[in-house]
Amino acid sequence: MSRKILQAIFDDDDVLLGAVKDLRAANYHIEEVFTPFPVHGLEKAVGLPNTRIAIMAFIYGLMGLAFAVWMMNYMMIADWPQNIGGKPSFSFAENMPAFVPIMFELTVYFSAHLLVITFYMRSRLWPFKKAENPDIRTTDDHFMIEIVVSDDVIALENLLKKAGVKEIKLKA
């Protein structure tokens, strides 16, 4: 049994969303959906699990905060204490109000930059990577669903035509 991919091309995001819901109701496996812009509700309609990106943002923020506290304690208290504006430099706790902006900025900096790196690694978007987009029109104004087909292609094509497909291609 060979694995075939059916590509259904749409020209409206609402029609695409309805077709995805119909395909999921008919128990077809949707391999991938290509859209030129984010379609609200598509990830739930396709059945994607919730992302853990918020958890990673929190962890990266904590790493930035810990680094900021360590860095400021080492620089301003342990290594080179200075009397700036009459503020005591004997302990971190006495100087903490002055350090709050630095702690905030490093928390945001670590979170943002490490999230970008995590996103690129998770998405496998490396420098000089060739595009995996099977139809160039999906970067402009068309939408495409790739569906894994096993046996009954005719029933799937009829379901897609009823849903409002614009074009259907079968790739082996």
Backbone torsions as a table, in degrees:
resi	resn	phi	psi	omega
1	MET	NA	120.2	-179.4
2	SER	-88.8	153.6	-179.5
3	ARG	-93.8	121.3	179.0
4	LYS	-115.4	147.0	177.1
5	ILE	-116.6	126.7	174.9
6	LEU	-101.8	127.5	178.9
7	GLN	-106.3	118.8	178.9
8	ALA	-109.2	123.9	-176.3
9	ILE	-107.7	132.5	-179.4
10	PHE	-121.4	159.1	177.1
11	ASP	-117.2	9.3	179.1
12	ASP	-141.1	135.3	-176.9
13	ASP	-71.5	-31.3	177.3
14	ASP	-68.2	-39.1	176.7
15	VAL	-65.3	-40.6	177.3
16	LEU	-59.9	-45.5	-179.4
17	LEU	-63.0	-41.2	176.4
18	GLY	-64.5	-39.8	179.5
19	ALA	-66.0	-40.0	178.1
20	VAL	-61.9	-42.8	179.0
21	LYS	-64.3	-40.4	177.8
22	ASP	-64.8	-41.7	180.0
23	LEU	-65.2	-41.7	179.1
24	ARG	-66.5	-36.1	178.2
25	ALA	-66.7	-31.0	178.9
26	ALA	-88.9	7.8	176.3
27	ASN	63.6	37.7	171.3
28	TYR	-91.0	144.9	179.7
29	HIS	-89.4	116.2	177.7
30	ILE	-88.2	115.7	-177.9
31	GLU	-74.5	-48.0	-176.5
32	GLU	-159.5	153.1	174.9
33	VAL	-127.3	127.2	179.5
34	PHE	-109.6	126.0	179.1
35	THR	-135.3	149.4	178.1
36	PRO	-77.1	-16.1	178.2
37	PHE	-149.8	160.7	179.4
38	PRO	-63.3	133.7	178.2
39	VAL	-106.0	119.3	-176.7
40	HIS	-63.1	126.8	177.4
41	GLY	89.0	-4.0	-177.0
42	LEU	-68.4	-38.7	-177.9
43	GLU	-64.2	-35.4	177.4
44	LYS	-73.8	-37.5	179.8
45	ALA	-66.3	-36.8	179.2
46	VAL	-74.8	-27.3	179.1
47	GLY	96.8	26.8	177.6
48	LEU	-72.7	142.1	177.2
49	PRO	-72.8	160.8	178.0
50	ASN	-64.0	147.5	-178.5
51	THR	-83.8	155.2	177.7
52	ARG	-105.5	22.0	-176.4
53	ILE	-66.6	-32.7	179.1
54	ALA	-67.0	-36.9	177.2
55	ILE	-64.5	-43.0	178.8
56	MET	-66.1	-37.2	177.5
57	ALA	-61.1	-41.7	178.9
58	PHE	-64.9	-44.5	179.9
59	ILE	-63.9	-43.9	178.7
60	TYR	-65.0	-36.5	176.2
61	GLY	-64.0	-41.4	176.5
62	LEU	-63.5	-38.0	176.3
63	MET	-62.3	-42.9	178.1
64	GLY	-64.4	-41.2	178.3
65	LEU	-63.9	-44.2	178.8
66	ALA	-63.3	-41.5	178.0
67	PHE	-63.9	-40.9	-179.8
68	ALA	-63.7	-44.3	-179.8
69	VAL	-63.7	-46.6	179.0
70	TRP	-61.6	-46.7	-177.3
71	MET	-61.9	-47.1	-178.1
72	MET	-68.7	-38.1	177.8
73	ASN	-64.0	-42.6	179.9
74	TYR	-68.2	-49.0	-175.8
75	MET	-68.6	-49.3	-168.8
76	MET	-94.0	-19.0	-177.0
77	ILE	-111.7	-53.0	-172.1
78	ALA	-83.5	-50.4	-170.4
79	ASP	-83.1	-49.3	-172.9
80	TRP	-140.3	71.7	-179.3
81	PRO	-67.4	134.5	-179.6
82	GLN	-131.1	149.9	175.7
83	ASN	-94.8	97.1	-177.8
84	ILE	-107.0	115.6	178.6
85	GLY	64.9	25.6	178.7
86	GLY	78.8	7.6	-179.7
87	LYS	-80.5	137.5	179.3
88	PRO	-70.2	148.2	-179.2
89	SER	-121.7	36.1	-176.9
90	PHE	-90.3	-27.6	-178.5
91	SER	-148.1	157.7	179.4
92	PHE	-66.4	-38.3	-176.4
93	ALA	-62.9	-36.0	179.7
94	GLU	-70.2	-28.1	-177.6
95	ASN	-99.6	-2.5	-173.1
96	MET	-57.2	-39.3	178.2
97	PRO	-56.6	-33.8	177.6
98	ALA	-75.5	-20.9	-177.3
99	PHE	-90.7	-9.9	-175.6
100	VAL	-57.2	-45.4	179.3
101	PRO	-60.6	-37.3	179.0
102	ILE	-67.5	-41.5	178.5
103	MET	-62.8	-42.4	178.4
104	PHE	-62.7	-47.5	-177.1
105	GLU	-63.6	-41.8	179.3
106	LEU	-71.3	-30.8	174.2
107	THR	-62.2	-47.9	179.3
108	VAL	-66.6	-42.0	-178.6
109	TYR	-60.4	-50.8	-179.4
110	PHE	-62.7	-44.8	-178.1
111	SER	-61.0	-48.3	-176.4
112	ALA	-66.2	-49.2	-175.2
113	HIS	-70.9	-40.2	178.0
114	LEU	-70.4	-30.3	175.2
115	LEU	-66.9	-38.7	177.4
116	VAL	-62.8	-45.1	178.7
117	ILE	-63.2	-42.6	178.1
118	THR	-61.8	-42.6	179.5
119	PHE	-61.7	-45.4	-179.7
120	TYR	-65.2	-39.1	178.8
121	MET	-69.2	-42.0	-179.2
122	ARG	-67.0	-35.8	-179.4
123	SER	-86.0	-4.9	-176.7
124	ARG	57.8	42.3	177.4
125	LEU	-99.0	88.4	-179.1
126	TRP	-93.1	159.6	174.4
127	PRO	-60.5	140.7	178.5
128	PHE	65.3	22.1	177.2
129	LYS	-76.7	137.1	177.9
130	LYS	-73.6	146.6	-179.7
131	ALA	-68.0	142.8	178.8
132	GLU	-103.5	12.4	-177.2
133	ASN	-75.0	117.9	-175.8
134	PRO	-75.5	-18.9	179.8
135	ASP	-139.7	121.4	-174.5
136	ILE	-65.0	-21.8	-179.6
137	ARG	-66.8	-20.2	-179.8
138	THR	-75.1	-5.2	173.1
139	THR	-93.7	-4.6	-176.3
140	ASP	-115.0	-71.0	-173.0
141	ASP	-147.3	15.6	178.8
142	HIS	-121.9	161.3	-179.1
143	PHE	-125.3	143.2	-178.2
144	MET	-136.9	139.2	174.4
145	ILE	-114.2	131.2	171.9
146	GLU	-103.6	124.1	-175.9
147	ILE	-121.1	133.4	175.9
148	VAL	-78.1	126.1	-177.2
149	VAL	-113.7	133.3	177.8
150	SER	-104.0	-63.3	-173.7
151	ASP	-123.4	-63.0	-168.7
152	ASP	-87.9	88.3	-179.2
153	VAL	-75.9	-34.2	-176.7
154	ILE	-63.4	-43.6	179.9
155	ALA	-63.9	-38.7	178.5
156	LEU	-66.8	-43.1	177.9
157	GLU	-62.6	-39.6	177.7
158	ASN	-64.9	-40.3	177.6
159	LEU	-62.7	-42.3	-180.0
160	LEU	-68.4	-39.2	178.2
161	LYS	-64.2	-38.0	177.3
162	LYS	-66.3	-30.6	180.0
163	ALA	-79.0	-16.5	177.0
164	GLY	105.8	32.7	179.0
165	VAL	-67.6	148.0	178.8
166	LYS	-93.1	-39.5	-175.0
167	GLU	-150.5	143.6	178.3
168	ILE	-127.9	132.9	175.9
169	LYS	-127.8	142.9	177.1
170	LEU	-114.6	119.8	179.6
171	LYS	-110.8	134.0	179.6
172	ALA	-87.3	NA	NA
